[in-house]
């Protein structure tokens, strides 16, 4: 099975969408974090790397936390 979410606009760096799979409803919500140009402690790689954090949950309260970082080949610089 594949769980997919459509129509997720990004508003103030945040997103949220709901979908159904196998008769269950799931919600995905989270945010996109871009590197801070003012962080003196970040490494050069961190200065070019975006991060996505999200929570996936179902109607019963079960869920998962997701964290993804931008692939090195897709980074700017």
Biopython code that builds the backbone (N, CA, C, O; Angstrom):
import numpy as np
from Bio.PDB.StructureBuilder import StructureBuilder

atoms = [
    (1, "UNK", "N", (0.832, -1.186, 0.000)),
    (1, "UNK", "CA", (0.000, 0.000, 0.000)),
    (1, "UNK", "C", (0.872, 1.242, 0.000)),
    (1, "UNK", "O", (1.969, 1.252, 0.557)),
    (2, "UNK", "N", (0.376, 2.265, -0.620)),
    (2, "UNK", "CA", (1.066, 3.543, -0.648)),
    (2, "UNK", "C", (0.151, 4.607, -0.063)),
    (2, "UNK", "O", (-1.020, 4.701, -0.431)),
    (3, "UNK", "N", (0.676, 5.390, 0.827)),
    (3, "UNK", "CA", (-0.061, 6.492, 1.431)),
    (3, "UNK", "C", (0.410, 7.778, 0.772)),
    (3, "UNK", "O", (1.593, 8.111, 0.840)),
    (4, "UNK", "N", (-0.500, 8.502, 0.137)),
    (4, "UNK", "CA", (-0.098, 9.748, -0.511)),
    (4, "UNK", "C", (-1.050, 10.869, -0.137)),
    (4, "UNK", "O", (-2.236, 10.649, 0.110)),
    (5, "UNK", "N", (-0.506, 12.073, -0.101)),
    (5, "UNK", "CA", (-1.262, 13.272, 0.249)),
    (5, "UNK", "C", (-1.182, 14.245, -0.912)),
    (5, "UNK", "O", (-0.103, 14.469, -1.461)),
    (6, "UNK", "N", (-2.294, 14.817, -1.287)),
    (6, "UNK", "CA", (-2.321, 15.784, -2.380)),
    (6, "UNK", "C", (-2.828, 17.129, -1.892)),
    (6, "UNK", "O", (-3.393, 17.236, -0.804)),
    (7, "UNK", "N", (-2.620, 18.146, -2.702)),
    (7, "UNK", "CA", (-3.145, 19.470, -2.393)),
    (7, "UNK", "C", (-2.658, 20.028, -1.071)),
    (7, "UNK", "O", (-3.454, 20.495, -0.257)),
    (8, "UNK", "N", (-1.351, 19.982, -0.855)),
    (8, "UNK", "CA", (-0.785, 20.474, 0.393)),
    (8, "UNK", "C", (-0.116, 21.819, 0.176)),
    (8, "UNK", "O", (1.086, 21.873, -0.082)),
    (9, "UNK", "N", (-0.870, 22.906, 0.275)),
    (9, "UNK", "CA", (-0.224, 24.214, 0.114)),
    (9, "UNK", "C", (0.708, 24.511, 1.290)),
    (9, "UNK", "O", (0.468, 24.086, 2.420)),
    (10, "UNK", "N", (1.753, 25.234, 0.999)),
    (10, "UNK", "CA", (2.714, 25.663, 2.011)),
    (10, "UNK", "C", (2.343, 27.073, 2.423)),
    (10, "UNK", "O", (2.415, 28.001, 1.617)),
    (11, "UNK", "N", (1.942, 27.240, 3.691)),
    (11, "UNK", "CA", (1.536, 28.542, 4.219)),
    (11, "UNK", "C", (2.397, 28.847, 5.441)),
    (11, "UNK", "O", (2.373, 28.110, 6.427)),
    (12, "UNK", "N", (3.150, 29.932, 5.369)),
    (12, "UNK", "CA", (4.075, 30.305, 6.461)),
    (12, "UNK", "C", (4.986, 29.136, 6.839)),
    (12, "UNK", "O", (5.200, 28.865, 8.020)),
    (13, "UNK", "N", (5.515, 28.451, 5.834)),
    (13, "UNK", "CA", (6.432, 27.319, 6.001)),
    (13, "UNK", "C", (5.779, 26.089, 6.622)),
    (13, "UNK", "O", (6.485, 25.180, 7.059)),
    (14, "UNK", "N", (4.435, 26.038, 6.671)),
    (14, "UNK", "CA", (3.716, 24.905, 7.260)),
    (14, "UNK", "C", (2.769, 24.279, 6.238)),
    (14, "UNK", "O", (2.303, 24.946, 5.314)),
    (15, "UNK", "N", (2.494, 22.988, 6.418)),
    (15, "UNK", "CA", (1.584, 22.276, 5.533)),
    (15, "UNK", "C", (0.714, 21.327, 6.343)),
    (15, "UNK", "O", (1.074, 20.925, 7.449)),
    (16, "UNK", "N", (-0.454, 20.970, 5.768)),
    (16, "UNK", "CA", (-1.347, 20.005, 6.400)),
    (16, "UNK", "C", (-2.279, 19.439, 5.342)),
    (16, "UNK", "O", (-2.753, 20.163, 4.467)),
    (17, "UNK", "N", (-2.539, 18.129, 5.429)),
    (17, "UNK", "CA", (-3.453, 17.478, 4.500)),
    (17, "UNK", "C", (-3.989, 16.211, 5.155)),
    (17, "UNK", "O", (-3.395, 15.673, 6.089)),
    (18, "UNK", "N", (-5.125, 15.748, 4.641)),
    (18, "UNK", "CA", (-5.755, 14.528, 5.124)),
    (18, "UNK", "C", (-6.022, 13.610, 3.940)),
    (18, "UNK", "O", (-6.338, 14.072, 2.843)),
    (19, "UNK", "N", (-5.891, 12.299, 4.170)),
    (19, "UNK", "CA", (-6.166, 11.318, 3.117)),
    (19, "UNK", "C", (-6.726, 10.057, 3.755)),
    (19, "UNK", "O", (-6.676, 9.897, 4.974)),
    (20, "UNK", "N", (-7.254, 9.169, 2.937)),
    (20, "UNK", "CA", (-7.792, 7.895, 3.418)),
    (20, "UNK", "C", (-7.027, 6.747, 2.776)),
    (20, "UNK", "O", (-6.607, 6.831, 1.622)),
    (21, "UNK", "N", (-6.855, 5.676, 3.541)),
    (21, "UNK", "CA", (-6.190, 4.478, 3.045)),
    (21, "UNK", "C", (-6.784, 3.281, 3.777)),
    (21, "UNK", "O", (-6.769, 3.234, 5.007)),
    (22, "UNK", "N", (-7.297, 2.333, 3.040)),
    (22, "UNK", "CA", (-7.850, 1.128, 3.663)),
    (22, "UNK", "C", (-8.972, 1.417, 4.636)),
    (22, "UNK", "O", (-9.118, 0.713, 5.635)),
    (23, "UNK", "N", (-9.767, 2.438, 4.365)),
    (23, "UNK", "CA", (-10.887, 2.786, 5.232)),
    (23, "UNK", "C", (-10.519, 3.624, 6.444)),
    (23, "UNK", "O", (-11.398, 3.962, 7.236)),
    (24, "UNK", "N", (-9.254, 3.969, 6.615)),
    (24, "UNK", "CA", (-8.807, 4.792, 7.742)),
    (24, "UNK", "C", (-8.393, 6.167, 7.228)),
    (24, "UNK", "O", (-7.886, 6.300, 6.115)),
    (25, "UNK", "N", (-8.613, 7.175, 8.047)),
    (25, "UNK", "CA", (-8.226, 8.538, 7.688)),
    (25, "UNK", "C", (-6.914, 8.896, 8.376)),
    (25, "UNK", "O", (-6.712, 8.608, 9.556)),
    (26, "UNK", "N", (-6.026, 9.529, 7.612)),
    (26, "UNK", "CA", (-4.724, 9.941, 8.114)),
    (26, "UNK", "C", (-4.528, 11.436, 7.891)),
    (26, "UNK", "O", (-4.985, 11.991, 6.891)),
    (27, "UNK", "N", (-3.848, 12.078, 8.829)),
    (27, "UNK", "CA", (-3.508, 13.496, 8.703)),
    (27, "UNK", "C", (-1.995, 13.641, 8.773)),
    (27, "UNK", "O", (-1.330, 13.028, 9.608)),
    (28, "UNK", "N", (-1.472, 14.459, 7.882)),
    (28, "UNK", "CA", (-0.051, 14.783, 7.866)),
    (28, "UNK", "C", (0.073, 16.285, 8.028)),
    (28, "UNK", "O", (-0.504, 17.044, 7.249)),
    (29, "UNK", "N", (0.819, 16.722, 9.030)),
    (29, "UNK", "CA", (1.043, 18.159, 9.217)),
    (29, "UNK", "C", (2.481, 18.369, 9.640)),
    (29, "UNK", "O", (3.071, 17.545, 10.338)),
    (30, "UNK", "N", (3.033, 19.492, 9.204)),
    (30, "UNK", "CA", (4.416, 19.754, 9.555)),
    (30, "UNK", "C", (4.904, 21.075, 9.023)),
    (30, "UNK", "O", (4.118, 21.957, 8.679)),
    (31, "UNK", "N", (6.224, 21.200, 8.960)),
    (31, "UNK", "CA", (6.819, 22.452, 8.502)),
    (31, "UNK", "C", (8.128, 22.197, 7.772)),
    (31, "UNK", "O", (8.751, 21.144, 7.912)),
    (32, "UNK", "N", (8.518, 23.183, 6.998)),
    (32, "UNK", "CA", (9.780, 23.168, 6.277)),
    (32, "UNK", "C", (10.689, 24.193, 6.946)),
    (32, "UNK", "O", (10.308, 25.353, 7.110)),
    (33, "UNK", "N", (11.876, 23.770, 7.328)),
    (33, "UNK", "CA", (12.854, 24.662, 7.961)),
    (33, "UNK", "C", (13.997, 24.911, 6.993)),
    (33, "UNK", "O", (14.648, 23.975, 6.529)),
    (34, "UNK", "N", (14.230, 26.156, 6.698)),
    (34, "UNK", "CA", (15.360, 26.535, 5.856)),
    (34, "UNK", "C", (16.526, 26.947, 6.747)),
    (34, "UNK", "O", (16.306, 27.337, 7.894)),
    (35, "UNK", "N", (17.745, 26.872, 6.258)),
    (35, "UNK", "CA", (18.904, 27.240, 7.078)),
    (35, "UNK", "C", (18.836, 28.700, 7.536)),
    (35, "UNK", "O", (18.356, 29.570, 6.809)),
    (36, "UNK", "N", (19.317, 28.944, 8.731)),
    (36, "UNK", "CA", (19.361, 30.305, 9.269)),
    (36, "UNK", "C", (20.696, 30.938, 8.900)),
    (36, "UNK", "O", (21.753, 30.409, 9.243)),
    (37, "UNK", "N", (20.653, 32.033, 8.223)),
    (37, "UNK", "CA", (21.884, 32.716, 7.803)),
    (37, "UNK", "C", (22.620, 33.345, 8.980)),
    (37, "UNK", "O", (23.766, 33.772, 8.837)),
    (38, "UNK", "N", (21.977, 33.407, 10.133)),
    (38, "UNK", "CA", (22.571, 34.084, 11.289)),
    (38, "UNK", "C", (23.138, 33.125, 12.336)),
    (38, "UNK", "O", (23.562, 33.576, 13.399)),
    (39, "UNK", "N", (23.157, 31.823, 12.070)),
    (39, "UNK", "CA", (23.640, 30.846, 13.039)),
    (39, "UNK", "C", (25.145, 30.652, 12.872)),
    (39, "UNK", "O", (25.588, 30.002, 11.925)),
    (40, "UNK", "N", (25.921, 31.209, 13.780)),
    (40, "UNK", "CA", (27.387, 31.141, 13.692)),
    (40, "UNK", "C", (27.921, 29.739, 13.971)),
    (40, "UNK", "O", (29.060, 29.441, 13.612)),
    (41, "UNK", "N", (27.119, 28.861, 14.610)),
    (41, "UNK", "CA", (27.589, 27.525, 14.965)),
    (41, "UNK", "C", (27.309, 26.472, 13.905)),
    (41, "UNK", "O", (27.722, 25.323, 14.067)),
    (42, "UNK", "N", (26.619, 26.828, 12.825)),
    (42, "UNK", "CA", (26.321, 25.814, 11.813)),
    (42, "UNK", "C", (27.521, 25.557, 10.900)),
    (42, "UNK", "O", (28.334, 26.445, 10.645)),
    (43, "UNK", "N", (27.603, 24.330, 10.424)),
    (43, "UNK", "CA", (28.678, 23.957, 9.508)),
    (43, "UNK", "C", (28.330, 24.453, 8.102)),
    (43, "UNK", "O", (27.180, 24.812, 7.851)),
    (44, "UNK", "N", (29.292, 24.482, 7.187)),
    (44, "UNK", "CA", (28.974, 24.882, 5.816)),
    (44, "UNK", "C", (27.883, 24.010, 5.183)),
    (44, "UNK", "O", (27.045, 24.520, 4.438)),
    (45, "UNK", "N", (27.882, 22.693, 5.473)),
    (45, "UNK", "CA", (26.842, 21.813, 4.927)),
    (45, "UNK", "C", (25.472, 22.156, 5.515)),
    (45, "UNK", "O", (24.470, 22.142, 4.800)),
    (46, "UNK", "N", (25.426, 22.464, 6.814)),
    (46, "UNK", "CA", (24.157, 22.837, 7.446)),
    (46, "UNK", "C", (23.627, 24.143, 6.880)),
    (46, "UNK", "O", (22.413, 24.334, 6.806)),
    (47, "UNK", "N", (24.501, 25.033, 6.484)),
    (47, "UNK", "CA", (24.086, 26.329, 5.950)),
    (47, "UNK", "C", (23.359, 26.192, 4.619)),
    (47, "UNK", "O", (22.696, 27.132, 4.181)),
    (48, "UNK", "N", (23.471, 25.037, 3.969)),
    (48, "UNK", "CA", (22.838, 24.808, 2.668)),
    (48, "UNK", "C", (21.737, 23.750, 2.718)),
    (48, "UNK", "O", (21.177, 23.404, 1.677)),
    (49, "UNK", "N", (21.415, 23.230, 3.900)),
    (49, "UNK", "CA", (20.527, 22.077, 4.009)),
    (49, "UNK", "C", (19.176, 22.448, 4.608)),
    (49, "UNK", "O", (19.107, 22.997, 5.708)),
    (50, "UNK", "N", (18.090, 22.143, 3.871)),
    (50, "UNK", "CA", (16.740, 22.314, 4.388)),
    (50, "UNK", "C", (16.308, 21.068, 5.149)),
    (50, "UNK", "O", (16.876, 19.990, 4.977)),
    (51, "UNK", "N", (15.284, 21.237, 6.002)),
    (51, "UNK", "CA", (14.791, 20.114, 6.795)),
    (51, "UNK", "C", (13.267, 20.146, 6.803)),
    (51, "UNK", "O", (12.666, 21.220, 6.813)),
    (52, "UNK", "N", (12.653, 18.986, 6.796)),
    (52, "UNK", "CA", (11.210, 18.859, 6.878)),
    (52, "UNK", "C", (10.889, 18.032, 8.106)),
    (52, "UNK", "O", (11.455, 16.954, 8.290)),
    (53, "UNK", "N", (9.992, 18.515, 8.947)),
    (53, "UNK", "CA", (9.512, 17.746, 10.096)),
    (53, "UNK", "C", (8.002, 17.652, 9.992)),
    (53, "UNK", "O", (7.342, 18.609, 9.588)),
    (54, "UNK", "N", (7.451, 16.498, 10.357)),
    (54, "UNK", "CA", (6.012, 16.308, 10.227)),
    (54, "UNK", "C", (5.515, 15.271, 11.225)),
    (54, "UNK", "O", (6.286, 14.477, 11.763)),
    (55, "UNK", "N", (4.221, 15.301, 11.452)),
    (55, "UNK", "CA", (3.539, 14.313, 12.268)),
    (55, "UNK", "C", (2.475, 13.647, 11.412)),
    (55, "UNK", "O", (1.680, 14.326, 10.762)),
    (56, "UNK", "N", (2.458, 12.324, 11.409)),
    (56, "UNK", "CA", (1.463, 11.541, 10.712)),
    (56, "UNK", "C", (0.592, 10.889, 11.773)),
    (56, "UNK", "O", (1.104, 10.233, 12.680)),
    (57, "UNK", "N", (-0.710, 11.061, 11.668)),
    (57, "UNK", "CA", (-1.589, 10.490, 12.672)),
    (57, "UNK", "C", (-2.860, 9.933, 12.073)),
    (57, "UNK", "O", (-3.276, 10.332, 10.986)),
    (58, "UNK", "N", (-3.485, 8.990, 12.803)),
    (58, "UNK", "CA", (-4.772, 8.459, 12.360)),
    (58, "UNK", "C", (-5.855, 8.865, 13.358)),
    (58, "UNK", "O", (-5.570, 9.518, 14.362)),
    (59, "UNK", "N", (-7.074, 8.483, 13.080)),
    (59, "UNK", "CA", (-8.211, 8.905, 13.900)),
    (59, "UNK", "C", (-8.203, 8.290, 15.295)),
    (59, "UNK", "O", (-8.887, 8.794, 16.186)),
    (60, "UNK", "N", (-7.442, 7.209, 15.508)),
    (60, "UNK", "CA", (-7.391, 6.568, 16.825)),
    (60, "UNK", "C", (-6.329, 7.182, 17.722)),
    (60, "UNK", "O", (-6.214, 6.814, 18.891)),
    (61, "UNK", "N", (-5.552, 8.113, 17.185)),
    (61, "UNK", "CA", (-4.506, 8.747, 17.976)),
    (61, "UNK", "C", (-3.129, 8.143, 17.780)),
    (61, "UNK", "O", (-2.150, 8.640, 18.336)),
    (62, "UNK", "N", (-3.041, 7.077, 16.999)),
    (62, "UNK", "CA", (-1.729, 6.498, 16.710)),
    (62, "UNK", "C", (-1.031, 7.382, 15.690)),
    (62, "UNK", "O", (-1.676, 7.976, 14.825)),
    (63, "UNK", "N", (0.294, 7.466, 15.794)),
    (63, "UNK", "CA", (0.994, 8.339, 14.870)),
    (63, "UNK", "C", (2.473, 8.067, 14.795)),
    (63, "UNK", "O", (3.010, 7.160, 15.431)),
    (64, "UNK", "N", (3.104, 8.887, 13.996)),
    (64, "UNK", "CA", (4.546, 8.782, 13.800)),
    (64, "UNK", "C", (5.108, 10.173, 13.573)),
    (64, "UNK", "O", (4.409, 11.065, 13.091)),
    (65, "UNK", "N", (6.351, 10.349, 13.915)),
    (65, "UNK", "CA", (7.063, 11.604, 13.698)),
    (65, "UNK", "C", (8.040, 11.382, 12.557)),
    (65, "UNK", "O", (8.776, 10.396, 12.540)),
    (66, "UNK", "N", (8.042, 12.302, 11.606)),
    (66, "UNK", "CA", (8.904, 12.185, 10.434)),
    (66, "UNK", "C", (9.889, 13.346, 10.394)),
    (66, "UNK", "O", (9.520, 14.491, 10.653)),
    (67, "UNK", "N", (11.136, 13.047, 10.069)),
    (67, "UNK", "CA", (12.157, 14.079, 9.885)),
    (67, "UNK", "C", (12.946, 13.715, 8.635)),
    (67, "UNK", "O", (13.401, 12.581, 8.488)),
    (68, "UNK", "N", (13.106, 14.671, 7.745)),
    (68, "UNK", "CA", (13.866, 14.439, 6.518)),
    (68, "UNK", "C", (14.779, 15.632, 6.289)),
    (68, "UNK", "O", (14.402, 16.774, 6.552)),
    (69, "UNK", "N", (15.987, 15.361, 5.796)),
    (69, "UNK", "CA", (16.894, 16.436, 5.434)),
    (69, "UNK", "C", (17.108, 16.400, 3.938)),
    (69, "UNK", "O", (16.969, 15.357, 3.299)),
    (70, "UNK", "N", (17.440, 17.526, 3.399)),
    (70, "UNK", "CA", (17.636, 17.674, 1.964)),
    (70, "UNK", "C", (18.829, 16.862, 1.491)),
    (70, "UNK", "O", (19.889, 16.889, 2.118)),
    (71, "UNK", "N", (18.667, 16.149, 0.402)),
    (71, "UNK", "CA", (19.736, 15.353, -0.195)),
    (71, "UNK", "C", (20.903, 16.258, -0.593)),
    (71, "UNK", "O", (20.686, 17.366, -1.084)),
    (72, "UNK", "N", (22.104, 15.808, -0.390)),
    (72, "UNK", "CA", (23.288, 16.625, -0.694)),
    (72, "UNK", "C", (23.330, 17.070, -2.141)),
    (72, "UNK", "O", (23.781, 18.181, -2.420)),
    (73, "UNK", "N", (22.879, 16.247, -3.068)),
    (73, "UNK", "CA", (22.910, 16.595, -4.483)),
    (73, "UNK", "C", (21.922, 17.714, -4.833)),
    (73, "UNK", "O", (22.073, 18.369, -5.864)),
    (74, "UNK", "N", (20.911, 17.938, -3.979)),
    (74, "UNK", "CA", (19.885, 18.947, -4.252)),
    (74, "UNK", "C", (20.153, 20.266, -3.545)),
    (74, "UNK", "O", (19.376, 21.209, -3.688)),
    (75, "UNK", "N", (21.235, 20.347, -2.789)),
    (75, "UNK", "CA", (21.531, 21.560, -2.023)),
    (75, "UNK", "C", (22.105, 22.641, -2.907)),
    (75, "UNK", "O", (22.748, 22.365, -3.919)),
    (76, "UNK", "N", (21.864, 23.873, -2.511)),
    (76, "UNK", "CA", (22.434, 25.010, -3.249)),
    (76, "UNK", "C", (23.911, 25.180, -2.951)),
    (76, "UNK", "O", (24.508, 24.372, -2.241)),
    (77, "UNK", "N", (24.487, 26.221, -3.489)),
    (77, "UNK", "CA", (25.868, 26.553, -3.192)),
    (77, "UNK", "C", (26.801, 25.978, -4.159)),
    (77, "UNK", "O", (28.011, 26.172, -4.040)),
]
sb = StructureBuilder()
sb.init_structure("model")
sb.init_model(0)
sb.init_chain("A")
sb.init_seg("    ")
for serial, (resi, resn, name, xyz) in enumerate(atoms, 1):
    if name == "N":
        sb.init_residue(resn, " ", resi, " ")
    sb.init_atom(name, np.array(xyz, "f"), 0.0, 1.0, " ", f" {name:<3s}", serial, name[0])
structure = sb.get_structure()
